[in-house]
Amino acid sequence: MSQAAERCRVFRQLHQAGCFVIPNPWDQGSARLLVQLGFRALATTSSGFAWSLGRADNQVSLDEALAHMRSIAAGVEIPVNADFEGGFAVDPAGVAANVAAATTTGVGGLSIEDSTGDPAHALFDFALAVERVRAARRAIDDSHTGIMLTGRSEGFIVGRPDIGETIRRLTAYAEAGADCLYAPGIRTEADIAAVVRAVAPKPVNVLVGSDFTTVAALARAGVRRISVGGALARAAWGGFLQAAREIAEQGTFTGLTRGVPFDELNRSFASDPGRDRPASA
């Protein structure tokens, strides 16, 4: 079995029982540190990656996203789920072609979302949204990779917080072949439980971007997978901006004392075997 196939197998196994956290790195360094902390799988973040390039979310090209997926998957030995946004296409045929390209990157899973980027018409029409998931499913099946497909309904983060419509879409995505279902932005115990019941026995991913719940509480609700989206990247940028603003506005440097010690970071990356690096920094 190839390394990529083994990662797909392990990733599917993680979804069979219990609840696990799949944190979201934005580059190889953050990915490797998360592995060292013991996480069993990772997920890319479209926003975190875009910010690292000095862009807003959803302003990364398909080629850039594919290269990023390859980089993260190659940099760690655990499964990586790819935030593949809306498949970088509107029509199902385009989604299928782009998903086919994504299956060559070494990821163990990828997600397709139903937001349009147009505030006036925030979600793709229901029938088109379902067909886009179905097209992604066909592309993955044709690749014979075993990659997991996550179907995402974005209503709660694009100004359409309708739990009934969200459940209608997620159940349709499950029937269209999504292996895991995900409605970023749902937060209440009732909404989370309703989604878990509606798509059972398929696993549900919940996004946690702030301190509104715990792993134990989500596990009790039947959630299988927890991701944090761009929240870790925001936390990193928060520390950076706090220290930089102090320097710019006050001419003092106390914020720098809160950074991770040089030697600790250096040891963390030096412990990554088999990679060439300079002898000194």
N, C-alpha and C positions, 0 to 999 in steps of 0.2 A: 504494500500500500504506500502511495506517495505521501510526502509530508503534508501537502495540501489536502489530500483526501482524509488523512488521519485527523487533521484539524477540523474538518467538517464533521467527521464522526464524533469527535469529542464535543464539539459545539452542540450538536443535536442531543447528545447524552446529557449535557448540562440542563437542558430544558425538560427533561423527563420527570423530575421530581424536585421538591424543595424550591429555594429562592436564592438567586445569586446576583451580585452587583457587577455590572459591566461598565466600568468607568471610561471616560472619553478623553484620551490624549489628543494632542494636536500636532505633535512631531515625534521623531524617534526618541529623543531624550525623555520626554514625559511618558512615552509608552514604556520604555525600559524601566523607569522608576516604578511605575504602577505594577509591572511584573514582579519586581523585587519586593513589593509590599504584599504579594501573595494572591492578587486577583487572578482568576482562572480564565478570563476572556476580556477583551477590550472592544471598544467601538470608536470609530472615528467620529468627529464632530464637524459638520460643514461650517458652522460659525467659527469655532476655534481655529480651524485651518485657514478660513478666509481672513480672520483678524491677523494671523501670523504673516500674511502677505500684504497687510495694510489695506484690506478691502472689507466691504460689508458682506454679510451672509448672502449666499446665493449669487455671488459675483465671481465665482470660480468657473473656469471652463471645464468641459468634459475631459480633455487631455490632462489638465492639471489635477483633476480629481482622481483619474485613473493612476497617474504617477504617484500621488499621495497614498492611495490605497496600497500600491505595490511597496512603497517605502515602509509604511507601518507594518504590513504583513511580513516583509522580509526582515524587519528589525527585531521581531520577537518570535518566540516559539509557541505561543498560545493562540487560540482562535481570535480573529478580528472580524467584527461586524462592520460593514461599511454604511455610513450615512450617504446614500446615493441620491439624496434629494428627490426630485420628481422624475428621475431617470434621464434628465437632460434632453427631454423631448416631450412633445404634447401627444402626438399620435401613437397608438399602440405599436406600430411597426418600428418607429424610431426608438421607443422604449426598449423593445425586444433587441434591437441591434446594439444599443448601448449596454444593456444588461449582459449580452453575450460577450462584449469586450470586458466588462467588469469581472466575468467569471475566470478570466485568465490572470488576475492580479494576485491570487493566493489568499483571498479573504475566505472566511468560513460562512459569512452571511452578508446580506445586504437588504436595505429597505427601500420601498417606493412609497412616496407620499402623494396626497391628492390635492395639495394647495396649488393655486395657479400663479401666485405672485401679483394678481390683480385685485386690489381691495374691493372693487365694485362687484367682482364675481370671484370670491375668494377660493371656492372649491370647484374642481372639475365636476361637470354634470355626472350624475350618479352612474349612468350606463357607461360613459367614457371612462370614469374612474375604475370601474370594475374590469373593463376590458384591458386597461393598462396593466392591472395586476395580473390578469390572465396571460397577457403577452410576456410579462416578466417571468411568470411560471414556466411558460413554454421554452423560453430562452435558457433558463437554468436546467430544465429537464434535458434539453438538447445538448447541453454542455457535459452531462454525465459527471458533474462535480460533487453533487450532494450539498451544494450551498443552500443555506436556509434563507427563505424569503420572508421578510417582515412587511406586512401591509399597514400603512400608517394613515390615519384620518386626522387632519389638522384643524378641525373646526374650532377647538378650544384655544388655539393660539393664533387664529386669524380672524377673531371677532365673530365666530359662529358657534357659541358654546351651547349646543343643543345635544343633550345626551341621547335622545331618541334617534336623531339622525346619525350621530356618531356610531351608535350600536348597529343601526341599519347598514351602514357602510362597512363596518368591521366584520359583521357576519357575512356580508356579500364577498368581502375580500378573502375571508377564510374559505368560502365555497369555491372561489376562483383559484385557490391554490396557495394562499399565504400560509406559512407554517407558524408564524407568530403574529400577534396583533398588538397595535400600539396606537394610543390616542394621547399624544403629548398635551399636557395642560390639564388633564383631569386630576383633581386633587381631593375631592371629598370621599369619605369612606363609602358612601352610598353609590357614587358614580363608579368608583373603582370596582366595587363588588358587582355592580350591574354588568359591567363589561366582562369581568371574569366569568360570570354565569352565562352570558350570552354566547360566548365563543368557545366555551368548554367543549371538549377537553384540550383544545389548543392553548398554548401558553400566551400570557399577556405580559408586555413590557410596560412599565410605568416610569415616567420621567420625574426625577426629583431634582429641582433646580434651586431649592431653598429648604429651610428647616421646618417642613410641615408634617413630616412623618418619620418613621424609622424603618429599618430593614425588617425588624421583628413584626411591626404592625402590617406591613405589606405582605409579608410571608403568611400571616394569619388570614389575610384577605384572599389568599390563593394566587397572588402575583408570583410569576416564575422569574422575571428578569427586571432589574432596576438599572436604568442608565441616568447619567447626570447631564447629558448634552454639553453645552458650552460652559457649564457652571465652574468646572475646574479651571478652564482657561480664564473665565472672568475673575476667579479668585487670584490667579497668578497676575493678571493685569492689575487687579486692585492693589496688590502689594507693590508692584512696579510704579504705578501712578502715585500712590501715597508717598513713596520715597522720593520720586522725581519731582513732585509738586513742592515738597518741603525744600529741596535744593533750589528750585526755581523761584519760590516765593519768599523763603526765609533765609536762604543761604546757609542752612544747617544740614547736618547729615545723620541725625539720630535714626532715621528710618532704615539706614543701611545696616544698623546693628541687628535688625530683625531678620536678616537674610540667613539662608542656610550656610553654615561655614564652608569655606572653599574646600578644605580637606575632605569633608563629608561628601560633598558632591563629586569631587574628583575620585574618591574611592568607589563611589557607587558606579560611576561609568567605567573605571578601570577594572571593575570586577566582571565586566562583560567580556567573556573570553572570545578569542579568535578574531578580534577586530584590531586593525592597525590604527595607531594614534600617535601623536607627537609624544616625545619623552618628557617634555615639560611644557607648562602653560605660560 
